[in-house]
């Protein structure tokens, strides 16, 4: 009789669901996940709400998170469309996932604003201006992966100190500070 193999104990990792407003948010989360994959503290899944404003992102998160259990759900959205005090209050009252934890990372006015800060470009203006400034600085749109090659682990770690939204995202993903 052959002995049965010894079962290995595996530690369960916490799960994080990131609901991005659009393609750019999802592409950025995936890049951070790839760049810092060796030190991720949580299992990260990202989904795309396909635009339509902050309220739609919240509704997408509530529908999706109720179908699957996640330890934590984070909304990554722009505050320029369909997002205000009513939606913030509704988010605080929302319970989703296993533990009912729902956090929001707001991009003011849009994701490109804090992506420009990560790249060291300081500018102010509305969403349209930020998107033009981003394209001028990188040569492409935020959802295109070509510009992200310059976002190395060192760049992300340095920018984490200056850009609170990046710090919040990395903290939610369980990426320790270096």
Secondary structure as GFF3:
##gff-version 3
##sequence-region A 1 178
A	DSSP	beta_strand	15	20	.	.	.	ID=ss1
A	DSSP	alpha_helix	23	35	.	.	.	ID=ss2
A	DSSP	three_ten_helix	37	39	.	.	.	ID=ss3
A	DSSP	beta_strand	43	48	.	.	.	ID=ss4
A	DSSP	alpha_helix	54	67	.	.	.	ID=ss5
A	DSSP	beta_strand	72	78	.	.	.	ID=ss6
A	DSSP	alpha_helix	85	93	.	.	.	ID=ss7
A	DSSP	beta_strand	102	107	.	.	.	ID=ss8
A	DSSP	alpha_helix	111	118	.	.	.	ID=ss9
A	DSSP	alpha_helix	127	138	.	.	.	ID=ss10
A	DSSP	three_ten_helix	145	150	.	.	.	ID=ss11
A	DSSP	alpha_helix	153	160	.	.	.	ID=ss12
A	DSSP	alpha_helix	164	172	.	.	.	ID=ss13
###
